[in-house]
């Protein structure tokens, strides 16, 4: 079948490529409709590796997908042909210790689409476990369904923060993950969100998505702005969706006493951390790796329109132009948030 194949660093082709997959009794076969391009896909394209994961053989890219079930295994009772679905791209070992503890995203044996050596979903069809395949509400489009995967990161971060109604949150970074984190924070009960970035179009878009105050950190100080707005107290939660070296210091400065910092962005190298600055606020530090148990909740929030990701889908390409889509996503205009490829 035709697929978008990363041959090696900086070399992509859309060509015939067979992925051997047989439909097991607990699997479904899904005709792919829409796939979003993630920062990790672009990173593999440009650099050939993320941390310990190195592309050593041609690999199909893509892990943010929605489509239609075309065939179900004999033991599948929850889905049937014709169902519109999205898929959770990481499939853990069901017998793994982390999986049995409910921490399946941390299972060392997890197989995650487009993380070498596992092939991704930029191809006409995939076989996937029914347990990691979720029905879209009728009012949720395929394009929105393909946004559930990045949204799941923000949802997981909001869970880790243990938000309470009325919390004030800061999100550092207004890229795709920062924006879905802001939406998740509001859906989780935050009264308002301050979001930072250095690109005015991203901040302008963020301001249209709810009670979100944009902060351009080229000219403004997030800590000062949050203190001014909270009677000098600070933010209950700071989500770092940027991962730049100074983010931790900015997060500690903006945080209220007893507040929580959730680290989402991945710095390229070890970063310094002012332990005492964290201690004097008894800051609670949380980290996330991908997500677990949030796809059904993300879809429920989309279905009720408590979360609307449609403004984040800024660019669409056909499958024939998939390489051009990746070239664009590698160097997008600042007005772009999510680039998607339509296969159907
Ligand atoms: Zn992604």
Boltz pocket constraint, residues with backbone or C-beta under 6 A from the ligand:
constraints:
  - pocket:
      binder: B
      contacts: [[A, 38], [A, 39], [A, 40], [A, 63], [A, 64], [A, 149], [A, 150]]
      max_distance: 6.0
